[in-house]
């Protein structure tokens, strides 16, 4: 964790600006035209946050990939007081809903995690603790550096049975190997097709990308997930409950450990799941993951956002 004295702070006036948008995304699949679907998204307006630049230079970034899809693990981005704040927030927050990795895992009896319901999730997003505000600032900086519009995905995309949300929270105390296997899922898959149309920002006329495209390829949007871990004070990374990333055939190739205040940016069409736990029977502990599903939409036609992020993070180290 950063020592507070070593980090340059932004002025009080430099708060992240988040724009509400209920018009730019177009629903393309009538299956999801349900009362629970919300096409609302939130844009992180570009801004050169000094503190975010400083954190980016000082933190450790580990890159890995699964079938040429990128995973970035960030360590030591946060200050010590922010670490304590997030621990306190997570300990006292309410997670009143059961959540599952997939419909199949639910039907097969997977032990559920706990997540925030719609009201709890909204309060968390709109009035976040300071460490989450730092995420918003970081995304605003990335928006500027990548010359892209960065937003959440639509708030909720729901059919009659399932609902995919742009913001997800998961509080987990234990997880079996069977739950890990049954819970493997993708957050989205652009090659199979999205249920909504994304506007082409560099088009002179109003136009939308096809629902099927190669995620992050030149001139196309890049959909990624951002996940922050928070843990109890007595939690150890050896207890598991990190994230496993898999090939399309389900083979686990990468394990990201669950460590307090580390965060991961990964391509959302990588198959992944919560790692099984190895917590001793006499230990009570927990971990929470805070997930933001993001749309990185290029403002120019001849750039790959995936490649631009690789360059940016490579140059920052």
C-alpha positions as CSV (number, residue, x, y, z in Angstrom):
1,X,0.0,0.0,0.0
2,X,1.1,3.6,-0.7
3,X,2.3,5.7,2.2
4,X,0.0,8.7,2.3
5,X,2.9,11.1,2.3
6,X,4.3,9.7,-0.9
7,X,1.2,10.2,-3.0
8,X,0.2,13.4,-4.8
9,X,-3.4,14.3,-4.2
10,X,-5.8,15.9,-6.6
11,X,-7.5,19.1,-5.4
12,X,-10.9,18.9,-3.8
13,X,-12.5,20.3,-7.0
14,X,-11.2,17.5,-9.1
15,X,-13.9,14.9,-8.5
16,X,-14.7,12.3,-11.1
17,X,-17.5,13.4,-13.5
18,X,-19.9,10.6,-14.3
19,X,-22.6,11.3,-17.0
20,X,-25.9,9.5,-16.9
21,X,-27.1,8.3,-20.4
22,X,-30.3,6.6,-21.2
23,X,-30.4,7.1,-25.0
24,X,-27.2,6.0,-26.8
25,X,-27.6,2.2,-26.5
26,X,-30.2,0.5,-28.6
27,X,-31.9,-2.8,-27.7
28,X,-31.5,-5.2,-30.6
29,X,-33.0,-8.4,-29.2
30,X,-36.7,-8.5,-28.2
31,X,-36.0,-11.4,-25.8
32,X,-34.6,-8.7,-23.4
33,X,-37.4,-6.3,-23.8
34,X,-38.7,-6.9,-20.3
35,X,-39.8,-4.6,-17.5
36,X,-36.5,-5.3,-15.6
37,X,-34.2,-4.3,-18.5
38,X,-32.6,-0.9,-18.1
39,X,-30.4,0.5,-20.9
40,X,-29.1,3.2,-18.6
41,X,-25.3,3.6,-18.6
42,X,-22.8,5.9,-17.0
43,X,-19.8,7.5,-18.7
44,X,-16.6,8.3,-17.0
45,X,-15.7,11.7,-18.5
46,X,-12.0,12.0,-19.5
47,X,-9.8,13.9,-17.1
48,X,-6.0,13.9,-16.3
49,X,-6.2,13.0,-12.6
50,X,-2.7,13.6,-11.1
51,X,-3.2,11.1,-8.3
52,X,-4.3,8.4,-10.7
53,X,-1.2,8.9,-12.8
54,X,1.0,8.7,-9.8
55,X,-0.7,5.6,-8.5
56,X,-0.3,4.0,-11.9
57,X,3.4,4.6,-12.0
58,X,4.0,3.3,-8.5
59,X,1.8,0.2,-8.5
60,X,2.7,-3.2,-9.7
61,X,1.0,-4.5,-12.9
62,X,1.1,-8.2,-13.8
63,X,-0.1,-9.1,-17.3
64,X,-1.2,-12.6,-18.4
65,X,-3.5,-13.9,-21.1
66,X,-5.8,-16.8,-21.9
67,X,-6.1,-17.6,-25.6
68,X,-4.9,-14.2,-26.4
69,X,-7.4,-12.5,-24.1
70,X,-5.8,-10.1,-21.6
71,X,-5.8,-10.1,-17.8
72,X,-4.2,-7.3,-15.8
73,X,-3.6,-7.7,-12.0
74,X,-2.9,-4.4,-10.1
75,X,-1.2,-4.4,-6.7
76,X,-0.3,-1.5,-4.4
77,X,-2.6,1.0,-6.1
78,X,-4.2,2.1,-2.8
79,X,-3.1,4.0,0.3
80,X,-3.3,2.4,3.8
81,X,-6.2,4.5,5.0
82,X,-8.2,3.6,1.9
83,X,-7.5,-0.1,2.6
84,X,-8.9,0.3,6.1
85,X,-11.9,2.2,4.7
86,X,-12.8,-0.5,2.2
87,X,-12.5,-3.2,4.8
88,X,-14.8,-1.3,7.2
89,X,-17.3,-0.6,4.4
90,X,-17.3,-4.2,3.2
91,X,-17.7,-5.5,6.8
92,X,-20.8,-3.3,7.4
93,X,-22.4,-3.3,3.9
94,X,-25.6,-5.2,3.4
95,X,-25.7,-8.0,0.8
96,X,-29.3,-9.2,0.9
97,X,-29.5,-11.3,-2.2
98,X,-28.3,-14.7,-3.1
99,X,-26.2,-14.9,-6.3
100,X,-24.9,-17.6,-8.6
101,X,-22.2,-17.9,-11.1
102,X,-24.6,-19.3,-13.7
103,X,-28.1,-20.7,-14.1
104,X,-26.7,-24.2,-14.4
105,X,-24.8,-23.9,-11.1
106,X,-28.0,-22.6,-9.5
107,X,-30.0,-25.5,-10.8
108,X,-27.4,-28.0,-9.6
109,X,-27.4,-26.6,-6.1
110,X,-24.3,-24.4,-6.0
111,X,-23.9,-22.7,-2.6
112,X,-24.7,-19.1,-3.4
113,X,-22.7,-16.0,-2.7
114,X,-24.4,-12.9,-1.3
115,X,-24.8,-9.8,-3.4
116,X,-26.4,-6.4,-3.1
117,X,-30.0,-6.0,-4.2
118,X,-31.0,-3.3,-6.7
119,X,-31.4,-0.6,-4.0
120,X,-28.2,-1.5,-2.2
121,X,-26.3,-1.6,-5.5
122,X,-27.6,1.8,-6.6
123,X,-26.5,3.4,-3.3
124,X,-23.1,1.8,-3.6
125,X,-22.6,3.1,-7.1
126,X,-24.0,6.6,-6.5
127,X,-22.5,7.2,-3.1
128,X,-19.4,5.1,-3.1
129,X,-16.7,4.9,-0.4
130,X,-13.5,6.8,-1.3
131,X,-11.6,3.7,-2.7
132,X,-14.4,3.3,-5.3
133,X,-14.2,7.0,-6.2
134,X,-10.6,6.3,-7.0
135,X,-11.7,3.7,-9.5
136,X,-13.9,6.2,-11.1
137,X,-11.0,8.7,-11.3
138,X,-8.7,5.9,-12.8
139,X,-11.3,5.1,-15.5
140,X,-11.6,8.9,-16.3
141,X,-7.8,8.9,-16.8
142,X,-7.9,5.9,-19.0
143,X,-10.7,7.5,-21.1
144,X,-8.4,10.4,-21.7
145,X,-5.3,8.4,-22.4
146,X,-6.9,5.9,-24.7
147,X,-9.0,8.5,-26.6
148,X,-12.1,6.5,-25.9
149,X,-15.4,6.8,-24.2
150,X,-15.5,4.5,-21.2
151,X,-18.9,3.7,-19.7
152,X,-20.6,1.0,-17.8
153,X,-22.6,-1.6,-19.8
154,X,-26.4,-1.1,-19.7
155,X,-27.4,-1.2,-16.0
156,X,-29.5,-4.4,-16.3
157,X,-30.2,-6.6,-19.3
158,X,-32.9,-9.1,-18.3
159,X,-34.9,-11.8,-20.0
160,X,-37.6,-13.8,-18.2
161,X,-35.1,-15.9,-16.2
162,X,-31.7,-14.2,-16.0
163,X,-30.4,-10.7,-15.4
164,X,-26.9,-9.4,-16.3
165,X,-26.0,-6.3,-14.4
166,X,-23.3,-3.7,-15.1
167,X,-22.3,-3.5,-11.5
168,X,-22.0,-6.7,-9.4
169,X,-21.0,-7.4,-5.8
170,X,-20.2,-10.8,-4.4
171,X,-19.6,-11.7,-0.7
172,X,-18.3,-15.2,-0.3
173,X,-17.3,-17.1,2.8
174,X,-16.5,-20.6,1.3
175,X,-16.7,-22.2,-2.1
176,X,-16.2,-25.9,-3.1
177,X,-14.4,-27.2,-6.1
178,X,-17.7,-28.3,-7.5
179,X,-19.1,-24.7,-7.1
180,X,-16.0,-23.5,-8.9
181,X,-16.6,-25.9,-11.8
182,X,-20.3,-25.2,-12.1
183,X,-19.9,-21.4,-11.7
184,X,-17.7,-21.0,-14.8
185,X,-19.1,-18.3,-17.0
186,X,-18.4,-15.4,-19.3
187,X,-19.6,-11.9,-18.5
188,X,-20.5,-11.3,-22.1
189,X,-19.5,-12.6,-25.6
190,X,-19.3,-10.2,-28.5
191,X,-18.7,-13.0,-31.1
192,X,-21.9,-14.8,-30.0
193,X,-23.6,-11.5,-30.2
194,X,-24.7,-8.7,-27.8
195,X,-28.4,-8.0,-27.3
196,X,-27.8,-4.3,-27.7
197,X,-26.3,-2.0,-30.3
198,X,-23.3,0.2,-29.5
199,X,-23.0,3.6,-31.2
200,X,-20.1,4.2,-33.6
201,X,-18.6,7.4,-32.2
202,X,-16.4,8.2,-35.2
203,X,-19.3,7.8,-37.7
204,X,-20.5,11.1,-39.3
205,X,-24.1,9.7,-39.2
206,X,-25.9,7.9,-36.4
207,X,-24.8,4.3,-36.7
208,X,-24.3,1.2,-34.6
209,X,-21.8,-1.6,-34.6
210,X,-23.1,-5.1,-35.6
211,X,-24.1,-7.1,-32.6
212,X,-21.4,-9.6,-33.5
213,X,-17.7,-8.4,-33.6
214,X,-14.3,-9.5,-32.3
215,X,-13.9,-7.9,-28.9
216,X,-11.2,-5.2,-28.9
217,X,-10.2,-5.5,-32.6
218,X,-9.2,-2.4,-34.5
219,X,-12.1,0.1,-34.7
220,X,-14.4,-2.0,-32.5
221,X,-15.4,-1.6,-28.9
222,X,-13.6,-3.5,-26.2
223,X,-15.7,-4.9,-23.4
224,X,-13.8,-5.6,-20.1
225,X,-14.6,-6.3,-16.5
226,X,-13.0,-4.5,-13.6
227,X,-12.9,-6.4,-10.3
228,X,-11.7,-5.1,-6.9
229,X,-11.2,-7.5,-3.9
230,X,-11.8,-6.6,-0.3
231,X,-11.2,-9.1,2.5
232,X,-11.6,-9.5,6.2
233,X,-8.6,-8.8,8.4
234,X,-8.0,-12.5,9.1
235,X,-8.3,-13.5,5.4
236,X,-5.1,-15.0,3.8
237,X,-4.6,-15.4,0.1
238,X,-3.8,-19.1,0.7
239,X,-7.4,-19.5,1.6
240,X,-8.4,-19.3,-2.1
241,X,-11.6,-17.5,-3.3
242,X,-9.6,-15.7,-6.0
243,X,-10.6,-16.0,-9.6
244,X,-9.7,-18.8,-12.0
245,X,-9.6,-18.1,-15.8
246,X,-10.1,-20.9,-18.3
247,X,-9.8,-21.8,-21.9
248,X,-13.0,-22.3,-23.8
249,X,-12.9,-26.0,-23.0
250,X,-13.0,-25.2,-19.3
251,X,-9.3,-26.0,-18.6
252,X,-8.0,-23.6,-15.9
253,X,-4.9,-21.8,-17.0
254,X,-4.6,-18.8,-14.7
255,X,-5.4,-18.2,-11.0
256,X,-5.5,-14.7,-9.6
257,X,-5.2,-14.8,-5.8
258,X,-7.7,-12.9,-3.7
259,X,-5.7,-10.2,-1.9
260,X,-7.1,-7.2,-0.2
261,X,-7.3,-4.1,-2.4
262,X,-5.9,-5.8,-5.5
263,X,-7.9,-5.3,-8.6
264,X,-8.1,-7.0,-12.0
265,X,-9.0,-5.8,-15.4
266,X,-9.9,-8.7,-17.8
267,X,-11.7,-9.3,-21.1
268,X,-15.2,-10.3,-20.1
269,X,-15.4,-13.1,-22.7
270,X,-12.8,-15.1,-20.8
271,X,-14.4,-18.1,-19.0
272,X,-13.9,-17.6,-15.3
273,X,-15.2,-18.5,-11.8
274,X,-14.6,-18.1,-8.1
275,X,-11.7,-20.2,-7.0
276,X,-12.4,-23.0,-4.5
277,X,-11.6,-22.2,-0.8
278,X,-9.2,-24.0,1.6
279,X,-10.3,-22.2,4.7
280,X,-9.8,-24.2,7.9
281,X,-13.1,-25.3,9.5
282,X,-12.6,-23.3,12.6
283,X,-11.9,-20.0,10.8
284,X,-14.7,-17.6,9.9
285,X,-13.7,-15.1,7.3
286,X,-15.0,-13.5,4.1
287,X,-14.1,-11.8,0.8
288,X,-16.0,-9.4,-1.4
289,X,-15.5,-8.7,-5.1
290,X,-16.8,-5.4,-6.6
291,X,-17.2,-5.8,-10.3
292,X,-17.8,-3.1,-13.0
293,X,-18.6,-4.3,-16.5
294,X,-17.2,-1.7,-18.9
295,X,-17.5,-0.6,-22.5
296,X,-14.4,1.0,-24.0
297,X,-15.6,2.6,-27.2
298,X,-13.0,4.1,-29.6
299,X,-13.3,7.6,-30.9
300,X,-11.2,6.9,-34.0
301,X,-11.5,4.1,-36.5
302,X,-7.9,2.9,-36.8
303,X,-7.1,2.0,-33.2
304,X,-7.5,-1.2,-31.1
305,X,-8.3,-0.3,-27.5
306,X,-6.9,-3.6,-26.4
307,X,-3.5,-2.8,-28.0
308,X,-3.6,0.8,-26.8
309,X,-4.1,-0.3,-23.2
310,X,-1.1,-2.7,-23.5
311,X,1.0,0.2,-24.7
312,X,-0.2,2.5,-21.9
313,X,0.3,0.1,-19.1
314,X,3.7,-1.1,-20.5
315,X,4.9,2.5,-20.7
316,X,3.7,3.3,-17.2
317,X,6.0,0.7,-15.6
